[in-house]
Amino acid sequence: MALTSRLLSKSRQLYSGQIILQQEHGVPVRFFAKEAGRPVLKGDEMLKNIFLEVKNKFETALGILRKEKITIDPDDPAAVSQYAKVMKTIREKADLFSESQRIQYTIQTLTKDIPDARTYLLTLRNIRIKRGLTDELGAEAMMMEALEKVENEIKKPLMRSDKKGIALLLAEFDKINKKLGIRREDLPKYEEQLELKISKAQLEELKKEALEAMETQKKREEFKDEQMVDVKSLDIRNFL
């Protein structure tokens, strides 16, 4: 959990620096591209469309899970990697967010209308707290110190529309990232490591649930003499 939180912090740290300049542009077009050109819908029609979209995503996910073999073994790196690969395929085919994309989307949607840098950074802090994450890197305090330095230099509150002031702040952020050992070019690596950590945690939960289900079944009279199977031998496709 500590490493997962640290990877999330690194991703959030890099995204926060990128997004602080995007106030005027808001959320990237690709997130809402499917909405372009659609007529305004009444409540019932909107609910129906939402239901159909969720249903289609669910069926897409099931279709992939019926084809791909998942080994419930969180201690086997190969099994974790395969599970992560299957989940990535599901996200791509069903048009779902990865954890890193969810971080980026959350920051963008909750900060797009914020005019000043200070409120922006405080909102980032609230997002982290609400998601139950710890700032293990200590980045937030350093970012606030950087903002104080820039605002003292320009002698006024820093607005996100102030391109020169934001450039100064981003330069300070780059120094912070260098101090923390965070590089923008390593973001894909952080994202991959994060997805593997999440996949391992999900496999651990699947293993726990499978063991609990088998223990419950073994207590039933008709199964009391049955031997419990190794969860690694279970094929999830047989239960879908």
Secondary structure, 3 states (H helix, E strand, C coil): CHHHHHHHHHHHHHHHHHHCCCCCCCCCHHHHHHHCCCCCCCHHHHHHHHHHHHHHHHHHHHHHHCCCCCCCCCCCHHHHHHHHHHHHHHHHHHCCCCHHHHHHHHHHHHHCCCCEHHHHHHHHHHHHHHCCCCCCCCHHHHHHHHHHHHHHHHCCCCECCCHHHHHHHHHHHHHHHHHHCCCHHHHHHHHHHHHHHHHHHHHHHHHHHHHHHHHHHHCCHHHCCCCCCCHHHCCHHHHC
